[in-house]
Amino acid sequence: MNDFCIRVENGSSAGEIREIPPQGLSVGRSAQNDVALQDDALLSRRHCRFYVENGTLFVSDLATVNGTQVDGVSIERDTALAPGATVLIGDTHIVVGRTGDGFSAPTSSAAPAAASSHAPSSASAHSVPKAAPLFPSRDSASADRESARRDDSRTERSSGSKIVSNVGFACGAIVLFALALKLFLATPSAPKVPPPDEPPPEPPFSFSYVKLEGTAANVFRYEMDLGEDGKLLVGIDDVAQARHVRKRTPEALPPDRLAELRRLFENAALPSLEPGESGRAPRNSWREIRISALLHGRPTTAVFRNRDEPPALLALREALEDFGRNELGLWAFAVDRDTLLAGAEEDFERASRLHEEREVLPGNLFEAVRIFDSCLARLETLDPLPELHSRAKEERAAAAAELDKRVEELNWRAEHASNVKDWAGAADALRSLLETVPDRSDTRHEVAARRLLEVESRMGRK
């Protein structure tokens, strides 16, 4: 357990103090961060991360555009922080400290007790006890007798209360004795076996990839971001073509796709790469690559400017760009309108031909829908949309409806055959479904494959 903490010095969150947990602390403009500074427009969605390693606090810049400064110096790699250091991100200053050194959030003092919060009254503050008279009058003697009777009455009530109290105490002692005797005579139960140790959950995995290419004729920026919520964002900014596109998966990526991305980073050994020194940029050009990742609980960043990156990083980038194109249909390089339109027209012709030949091979209909999606992905980045976009959208909808109907019919055949114990018929319908939806990552394929295994096991028991 460490005692490092940070304090936000300005902005709407000024004065906020946060301790650094074992898993680290992320800061940025997105609400998904541990510390969200949404009023600082210069921050990236996920800007930096604080973490503790071997008793030292570090800050990692997460491939941001505006960068991170420590005590006025921009950083390009994970940097150690001493108590009192100042971290600048965007327009926000953050100070580092330790809770043990008085660097903690102020706590409100306890309210004074009610008795001490009120000043004594003038009567109680200045009153002096009166002396008893030497010779009591008749009235005072009567008062004394009355007082004596009250004292006797109080004594009798006190005695009665003591008797009741003693009886209650005795009953309580009897109950406790009975419970102790029951526990002593009870048969000891078998010792509880502790549950087996479960492996700790895998720390969240996320990454950010930014590629910036600038020339005298154009500026192109590509970004890919996988948040800790598992959703993938891909965006492009192509100034020459006036294309500014952001696409995000509606749901978190399936576990197998996340595992595929994690393996890409593990194979690239990104944590062992050091940020490259800036090379000399050719005239009127600029090229910058930034990749940061949170892998196995540790953040790391690699930055290369105007120079070729190592082969491992190049292979990682190309794999990430292929992944983003397959998931969201966006290319990681500048493409002019004519090239995009030509590619879309080629996709449209291929998809239309497969739709017409849907009876030739079982998987043609599924492939037609997939290529229609590629065609639409090219066209949706154009402004204004060409006439081909509406045609492709209509034919894609028709092909998808036919595919859904075919899958529904095959599922019904398999279910009906299973109900009448016709296992061979059920297996035949499920095999046809697997050919109709050949993509193993498709949920319909996965469900059919599991059902086929169950049906084949029943056939083997006959």
RAHU-V582206 format. One record per helix or strand. SS is the DSSP state (@ for helix, = for strand). FROM is the first residue (numbers start at 1). TO is the last residue. If there is no record, write none. Layout:
SS | FROM | TO
SS | FROM | TO
This chain:
= | 4 | 8
= | 17 | 19
= | 25 | 28
= | 35 | 36
= | 48 | 53
= | 56 | 61
= | 68 | 70
= | 73 | 74
= | 79 | 81
= | 86 | 89
= | 92 | 98
@ | 99 | 101
@ | 114 | 117
@ | 122 | 126
@ | 138 | 185
= | 206 | 215
= | 219 | 226
= | 232 | 238
= | 243 | 248
@ | 255 | 268
@ | 270 | 272
= | 285 | 295
= | 298 | 305
@ | 311 | 328
@ | 337 | 356
@ | 364 | 379
@ | 388 | 419
@ | 423 | 436
@ | 443 | 460
